[in-house]
């Protein structure tokens, strides 16, 4: 998940509480809510630690950890990728507060949010083909420069600069969640010829440590904003050094790789779209990704106003969510070692998300704030399982020469659905209540589950057993 996870929308708390049928809890209940949140974090952190230890003892984790060449390559990727993610997480919790601090009304702030998603829809589909054509290393460097510029725009309170920052922010986000993965998969499979099974190890670790980064970024940002008193613009300035360092490491250590190097960017985009429409495995996987992630982002804009009447410590709630993601990623690694397939674990993640959203339909239709919190925790565990599963499956079904472009096409319906949901809920138009929004989310996830099932049938039938995968592990061990 990106830094948007922490974006709070305080102005909507009271309206959402009324629409959801929630009543504001008296001041005396604050300690009860605080106790629940802090106790939950303690228990969840312990569970996360246990699952992480179990995950580290799985066969794939041990075999990959024993190979120094793979560890060196993996750590080189993580060093850059984690700094990029950390810079993204730093900004998330204070985007709304910054705009509010500059004196903008809630409808103007909502417009700025929509601009970011719309930019990703309009321009994001071209970043993949451009990366394939001109080099993924170059586009990763462009990401560092562009995202730094986005941070600098936050120094101005003028709407034009904030608007421009959101436009380039949407483009940068598309680069972050497509180019880096495309570079890694190419190097893993084509350059180093490591076993495919080790891709899941990397994606699972990335998801786990992403949660750790998010928690630390929130604490880091809060310290400089609240404790040091530098104001809500501070996290954006703090993100720039991490982006610059990431760019320097990319320049010095990454080798260049390419996808489809056709000169015609438009044709490359259309080739990616045709691959989605005419290859069923890619199409159904894209449907699962688009609908699941749209629900995830809609949840991001809903959890603060839903839990708001209980006056919880939002930072600790956010930390609980991130720990649940860590639990989900470790659970994925453990179940994978128990001979579950990635496509089956993806279906489990979608099924768990359906249970969570169904609980929210009931809990937000009455005064059931604790049940809503529990449902949110289930959803975040599902998210933790989802990301390593979808990352591995993308690496198996998407053609190498069109990888980044297809991944950005997957994000188009995600952003369109998110924009529509945000606008409709915020303006209280077609969707008049929170539980109605969650009912729609449940319906979308059911479609994702059906698509997941169809994908599993097609993917299983197209699998070819490659004994060389086991041989690769043995060969690499022998070489090391």
Secondary structure, 3 states (H helix, E strand, C coil): CCHHHHCCCHHHHHHHHHHHCCCCCCHHHHHHHHHHHHHHHHHHHHHHHHHHHHHHCCHHHHHHHCCHHHHHHHHHHHHHHHHHHHHHHHHHCCHHHHHHHCCCCHHHHHHHHHHHHHHHHHHHHHHHHHHHHHCHHHHHHHHHHHHHHHHHHCCCCCHHHHHHHHHHHHHHHHHHCCHHHHHHHHHHHHHCCCCCHHHHHHHHHHHHHHHHHHHHHHHHHHHHHHHCCCCCCHHHHHHHHHHHHHHHHHHHHCCCCCCCCCCCHHHHHHHHHHHHHHCHHHHHHHHHHHHHHHHHHHHHCCHHHHHHCCCCCHHHHHHHHHHHHHHHHHHHHHHHHCCCCHHHHHHHHHHHHHHHHHHHHHHCCCCCHHHHHHHHHHHHHHHHHHHHHHHHHHHHHCCHHHHHHHHHHHHHHHHHHHHHHHHHHHCCCCCCCHHHHHHHHHHHHHHHHHHHHHHHHHHHHHCCCCCHHHHHHHHHHHHC
